[in-house]
Amino acid sequence: MAAATFPPTASSAAAAVVRSLARAVSPCHPLLLHASRRSSLRLTAASPGAHLRRALSVSASAAAGGSNGAAFGYDLFTIGAGSGGMRASRVASALYGASAAVCEMPFATIASDALGGVGGTAEKIAIVGGGYIALEFAGIFNGLKSDVHVFIRQKKVLRGFDEENLGLEDVGVKMDEHGAIVVDDYSRTSVDSIWAVWDVTNRINLTPVALMEARAIARTIFGNDPTKPDYSAVPSAVFSQPPIGQFCLTEEKAIETYRDIDVYTSNFKPLRATLSGLPDRVYMKVIVCAKTNKVLGEHMCGEDAPEIIQGITIAVKAGLMKQNFDTTVGVHPTTAEEIVTMRNPTRKVHPERYCS
């Protein structure tokens, strides 16, 4: 359940639902709070297609403070039908035999025939927000020849997501100063029977990370195998135009953590753009620890960046060092081969050498 998905008019109703469910669900049964961007006009349960053991029927009036105070007979009750919530429920049910239920919080739909489809494409589009999805849609509408304007509150785009307090503190769930739910290394909140994953915890707000957190929760709760989510070498991408891909540390964070680093960069026109006359270019940056030759981060902007970054992440997570890239034969002609040809650092950063 992500605050960012609810409009202000739904805040009080959403808080009432959380309070009601917290009272109704037995303290010995876990309640999972999960981010979801789905649109729904009513409180619903998991459909038969969700592969859960049994469905849950909850009326909006009862959930919002009705007289029905009976406890629900489920091992796992998930609020929010997003990727992490559904994955945790499915794993708990399929692998560990747990009885699970999923419900979605009600909020207003924003779908409209006026955007694309039979309604055509608007001549001028205003997009509020500078996150991943906002920029991706900005690129889509720009490609459809709309006049796109992006409005942001921060100085830069891609600086994270806003959270809104939905009344969780009323049931004893601790929040940090930014409104995110505070969890331990295993995603448990300050209330023992309530767990939280994805955007609401403001750790790494990516769908694949939510799936990883969900699997860890299912193993911890139902598999008797305490499992922490592994946040090392998490890749991400922005499907803008051109797309961006990256994993691990930025240059600034690498300097702060490792001090001595070598930075390899390349800014080039791919062969297919050269032959076609297109203005496309590709930028790559590889950040390496100068002392150990360990790859600390990879950043790329250009065609196929997400696909290339995904493959490189596997190699780095498996322990490959910079010299392994240098001795690898490239596939020609491809954009990805540039990664194995950057053998001389563009710059060497050694902060302590300049301190006196």
VMD Tcl script that draws the C-alpha trace (Angstrom):
set ca {
  {0.00 0.00 0.00}
  {1.73 3.13 -1.16}
  {0.67 6.54 -0.01}
  {1.74 8.03 -3.29}
  {-1.08 6.17 -5.07}
  {-3.88 7.75 -3.09}
  {-5.36 11.20 -3.74}
  {-5.95 13.50 -0.74}
  {-9.69 12.77 -0.80}
  {-9.02 9.12 -0.06}
  {-6.64 9.61 2.88}
  {-9.19 9.36 5.70}
  {-10.90 6.35 4.15}
  {-7.58 4.61 3.61}
  {-6.54 5.25 7.20}
  {-9.86 3.84 8.41}
  {-9.32 0.69 6.37}
  {-5.84 0.17 7.83}
  {-7.12 0.66 11.38}
  {-10.01 -1.71 10.80}
  {-7.85 -4.42 9.29}
  {-5.23 -4.08 12.01}
  {-7.96 -4.68 14.59}
  {-9.51 -7.53 12.65}
  {-6.39 -9.50 11.75}
  {-5.17 -11.68 14.58}
  {-1.84 -10.46 16.08}
  {-0.34 -13.89 15.39}
  {-1.01 -13.54 11.68}
  {1.20 -11.28 9.56}
  {-0.19 -8.25 7.77}
  {1.82 -7.21 4.71}
  {1.76 -3.61 3.54}
  {2.84 -3.26 -0.06}
  {2.92 -0.55 -2.72}
  {0.51 -0.81 -5.63}
  {-0.22 1.46 -8.55}
  {-3.39 -0.30 -9.64}
  {-6.62 1.63 -10.11}
  {-9.67 0.37 -8.25}
  {-12.97 1.85 -7.15}
  {-13.71 -0.65 -4.42}
  {-12.01 -2.85 -1.86}
  {-11.48 -6.20 -3.52}
  {-9.90 -9.54 -2.75}
  {-7.53 -11.69 -4.74}
  {-9.19 -13.20 -7.79}
  {-9.07 -16.96 -8.47}
  {-6.39 -16.20 -11.07}
  {-4.07 -15.01 -8.32}
  {-3.52 -18.67 -7.30}
  {-4.27 -18.04 -3.63}
  {-5.84 -20.75 -1.51}
  {-9.06 -18.87 -0.85}
  {-10.48 -15.43 -1.52}
  {-11.46 -12.80 1.01}
  {-14.69 -10.83 0.87}
  {-14.58 -7.45 2.57}
  {-17.15 -4.73 2.11}
  {-15.93 -1.14 1.94}
  {-18.38 -0.03 4.62}
  {-17.28 -2.72 7.05}
  {-13.60 -2.04 6.42}
  {-14.09 1.67 6.95}
  {-15.37 1.22 10.45}
  {-18.48 -0.95 10.27}
  {-19.73 -3.13 13.04}
  {-18.18 -6.35 11.78}
  {-15.21 -6.94 14.07}
  {-14.63 -10.64 13.32}
  {-11.07 -11.80 12.79}
  {-10.04 -13.05 9.36}
  {-8.75 -16.63 9.19}
  {-5.65 -16.11 7.07}
  {-1.96 -16.72 7.68}
  {-1.01 -13.74 5.53}
  {-3.22 -10.74 4.77}
  {-1.73 -8.47 2.09}
  {-2.86 -4.88 1.56}
  {-1.99 -3.77 -1.97}
  {-2.07 -5.95 -5.09}
  {1.23 -4.78 -6.55}
  {4.16 -6.94 -7.60}
  {5.67 -7.51 -4.15}
  {2.38 -8.14 -2.39}
  {1.21 -10.63 -4.99}
  {4.59 -12.39 -5.05}
  {4.72 -12.76 -1.25}
  {1.17 -14.13 -1.20}
  {1.80 -16.59 -4.02}
  {5.08 -17.86 -2.57}
  {3.58 -18.22 0.91}
  {0.63 -20.16 -0.53}
  {2.35 -22.29 -3.20}
  {5.60 -23.16 -1.41}
  {4.63 -23.16 2.25}
  {0.91 -24.00 2.21}
  {-0.09 -20.77 3.94}
  {-3.59 -19.38 3.55}
  {-3.24 -15.90 2.07}
  {-5.53 -13.08 1.05}
  {-4.92 -9.92 -0.96}
  {-7.03 -6.79 -0.88}
  {-6.66 -3.49 -2.71}
  {-7.34 -0.06 -1.24}
  {-10.00 2.08 -2.97}
  {-9.00 5.19 -4.85}
  {-10.20 7.10 -7.89}
  {-9.37 6.01 -11.41}
  {-7.42 8.35 -13.67}
  {-7.96 6.43 -16.91}
  {-9.57 8.34 -19.76}
  {-10.33 7.82 -23.46}
  {-8.99 11.34 -24.01}
  {-5.44 10.01 -23.68}
  {-4.63 7.96 -26.76}
  {-6.85 5.23 -28.22}
  {-10.09 6.31 -29.83}
  {-9.83 9.72 -28.20}
  {-6.59 10.59 -29.96}
  {-3.55 12.21 -28.40}
  {-3.68 15.56 -26.65}
  {-1.80 18.42 -28.29}
  {-0.40 19.59 -24.95}
  {0.36 17.36 -21.95}
  {1.32 18.40 -18.40}
  {3.05 15.69 -16.33}
  {3.41 16.36 -12.62}
  {6.42 14.59 -11.10}
  {9.96 13.74 -12.11}
  {10.15 10.04 -11.26}
  {10.75 7.03 -13.48}
  {7.23 6.62 -14.82}
  {6.67 10.35 -15.28}
  {9.72 10.65 -17.53}
  {8.88 7.50 -19.43}
  {5.41 8.80 -20.26}
  {6.88 12.18 -21.10}
  {9.02 10.44 -23.71}
  {6.06 8.48 -25.06}
  {3.85 11.55 -25.52}
  {6.75 13.52 -26.94}
  {7.17 10.76 -29.52}
  {3.48 11.13 -30.35}
  {4.14 14.82 -31.15}
  {2.45 16.22 -28.05}
  {3.80 19.39 -26.46}
  {4.99 17.91 -23.13}
  {5.66 19.94 -19.96}
  {7.07 18.22 -16.83}
  {6.51 19.93 -13.48}
  {8.70 19.00 -10.49}
  {9.14 20.29 -6.95}
  {12.78 19.27 -6.62}
  {15.76 20.76 -8.43}
  {16.31 17.58 -10.45}
  {14.28 14.74 -11.88}
  {14.68 11.12 -10.74}
  {15.09 12.00 -7.07}
  {12.67 9.42 -5.64}
  {9.00 9.22 -4.73}
  {6.71 11.09 -2.36}
  {5.05 9.26 0.53}
  {1.90 10.20 2.41}
  {1.01 9.11 5.94}
  {-2.09 6.91 5.76}
  {-2.67 6.62 9.50}
  {-0.40 3.64 10.18}
  {0.92 5.33 13.32}
  {-2.57 4.92 14.78}
  {-1.99 1.17 14.97}
  {1.56 1.47 16.31}
  {3.58 1.31 13.07}
  {6.58 3.64 13.31}
  {7.30 6.04 10.45}
  {10.47 8.00 9.73}
  {10.70 11.76 9.18}
  {9.88 11.30 5.48}
  {6.72 9.29 6.12}
  {8.26 5.92 5.18}
  {7.53 2.82 7.25}
  {10.45 1.83 9.49}
  {11.41 -1.85 9.12}
  {14.23 -4.09 10.33}
  {16.59 -6.11 8.12}
  {13.84 -8.68 7.55}
  {11.12 -6.13 6.58}
  {9.26 -6.38 9.90}
  {7.71 -3.18 11.23}
  {7.51 -2.04 14.85}
  {4.33 -4.12 15.11}
  {5.45 -7.76 15.15}
  {2.59 -9.03 12.99}
  {2.93 -6.33 10.31}
  {5.55 -6.46 7.56}
  {6.18 -3.96 4.75}
  {7.90 -3.99 1.37}
  {8.71 -1.69 -1.54}
  {7.85 2.03 -1.83}
  {6.28 2.36 1.60}
  {9.63 1.52 3.22}
  {11.63 3.86 0.92}
  {14.59 1.49 0.56}
  {15.04 0.80 -3.17}
  {11.77 1.62 -4.90}
  {11.90 -0.79 -7.84}
  {9.45 -3.56 -8.78}
  {12.09 -6.36 -9.00}
  {13.32 -5.34 -5.55}
  {9.75 -5.68 -4.25}
  {9.67 -9.23 -5.64}
  {12.98 -10.04 -3.91}
  {11.71 -8.59 -0.61}
  {8.50 -10.58 -0.95}
  {10.34 -13.87 -1.47}
  {12.51 -13.12 1.56}
  {9.43 -12.41 3.69}
  {7.74 -15.65 2.63}
  {10.85 -17.69 3.48}
  {11.24 -15.90 6.82}
  {7.61 -16.23 7.96}
  {6.54 -19.55 6.50}
  {9.76 -21.38 5.61}
  {11.40 -20.99 9.03}
  {14.41 -19.61 7.17}
  {15.16 -16.01 8.26}
  {16.22 -14.29 5.04}
  {17.38 -10.71 4.53}
  {16.85 -9.03 1.16}
  {20.14 -8.62 -0.73}
  {20.49 -5.05 -2.00}
  {23.97 -5.45 -3.47}
  {24.38 -4.70 -7.20}
  {20.75 -3.79 -7.82}
  {20.35 -2.53 -11.40}
  {17.73 -0.04 -12.54}
  {16.62 1.61 -15.74}
  {14.61 4.57 -16.94}
  {12.87 3.85 -20.23}
  {13.16 7.41 -21.40}
  {14.35 8.47 -24.84}
  {17.21 7.61 -24.87}
  {16.98 5.01 -22.08}
  {19.24 5.03 -19.01}
  {20.65 2.03 -17.17}
  {22.81 1.81 -14.05}
  {23.79 -0.33 -11.09}
  {25.69 0.03 -7.83}
  {27.47 3.25 -6.87}
  {27.55 6.68 -8.43}
  {30.95 8.33 -8.78}
  {30.29 10.59 -5.77}
  {29.21 7.68 -3.57}
  {32.18 5.58 -4.70}
  {34.60 8.35 -3.71}
  {32.88 8.71 -0.35}
  {33.05 4.96 0.31}
  {36.31 3.83 -1.33}
  {38.29 7.07 -1.71}
  {40.67 5.92 -4.49}
  {38.79 5.18 -7.70}
  {39.44 4.99 -11.43}
  {36.75 6.24 -13.79}
  {36.41 4.96 -17.35}
  {34.12 6.85 -19.74}
  {33.18 6.66 -23.40}
  {30.95 8.96 -25.46}
  {30.50 7.63 -28.98}
  {28.17 7.22 -31.94}
  {27.16 3.57 -32.45}
  {27.84 2.07 -35.85}
  {24.19 1.79 -36.83}
  {23.73 5.50 -36.18}
  {26.81 6.24 -38.28}
  {25.47 4.26 -41.23}
  {21.93 5.64 -40.96}
  {22.94 9.22 -40.33}
  {20.94 9.39 -37.08}
  {22.21 11.77 -34.37}
  {22.10 9.07 -31.66}
  {25.04 8.78 -29.26}
  {25.87 6.50 -26.32}
  {27.54 7.41 -23.03}
  {29.12 4.83 -20.73}
  {30.87 5.14 -17.38}
  {32.58 2.38 -15.40}
  {33.73 3.10 -11.83}
  {36.49 0.89 -10.40}
  {38.19 0.68 -7.01}
  {41.82 1.66 -7.68}
  {43.16 -0.58 -4.90}
  {41.27 -3.81 -5.63}
  {40.21 -3.46 -9.29}
  {36.64 -4.21 -8.19}
  {33.89 -2.76 -10.39}
  {31.89 -0.40 -8.17}
  {29.33 0.89 -10.65}
  {28.29 1.07 -14.28}
  {26.19 3.82 -15.84}
  {24.94 4.07 -19.39}
  {22.71 6.34 -21.47}
  {21.76 5.23 -24.95}
  {19.95 2.63 -27.00}
  {19.67 -0.80 -25.32}
  {21.14 0.54 -22.05}
  {18.71 -1.45 -19.81}
  {19.45 -4.74 -21.62}
  {23.21 -4.23 -21.48}
  {23.20 -3.19 -17.81}
  {21.23 -6.29 -16.83}
  {23.88 -8.60 -18.28}
  {26.79 -6.68 -16.76}
  {25.12 -6.74 -13.33}
  {25.12 -10.55 -13.35}
  {28.84 -10.59 -14.09}
  {29.70 -8.06 -11.39}
  {27.52 -9.77 -8.78}
  {29.29 -13.03 -9.61}
  {32.59 -11.37 -8.66}
  {34.17 -10.44 -11.99}
  {36.83 -7.73 -11.73}
  {37.84 -5.01 -14.19}
  {40.64 -7.16 -15.62}
  {38.06 -9.80 -16.53}
  {36.24 -7.27 -18.68}
  {39.53 -6.15 -20.24}
  {40.42 -9.70 -21.32}
  {36.97 -10.48 -22.74}
  {36.53 -10.51 -26.52}
  {33.78 -8.18 -27.71}
  {30.96 -8.92 -30.15}
  {31.35 -6.68 -33.21}
  {29.57 -4.56 -34.26}
  {27.59 -3.94 -31.05}
  {27.21 -1.13 -28.56}
  {27.95 -3.50 -25.68}
  {31.48 -4.27 -26.94}
  {32.55 -0.81 -25.80}
  {32.41 -2.12 -22.23}
  {35.33 -4.51 -22.86}
  {37.45 -1.98 -24.77}
  {37.68 0.79 -22.13}
  {41.11 -0.18 -20.80}
  {42.57 3.23 -19.92}
  {40.92 5.33 -17.19}
  {39.60 8.74 -18.17}
  {40.53 10.06 -14.73}
  {41.97 8.82 -11.45}
  {40.44 10.16 -8.27}
  {42.62 10.01 -5.15}
  {41.21 12.56 -2.64}
  {43.68 11.85 0.20}
  {46.65 12.72 -2.01}
  {45.46 16.29 -2.18}
  {44.63 16.73 1.49}
  {47.13 18.55 3.66}
}
mol new
graphics top color blue
foreach p $ca { graphics top sphere $p radius 0.5 }
foreach p [lrange $ca 0 end-1] q [lrange $ca 1 end] { graphics top cylinder $p $q radius 0.2 }
display resetview
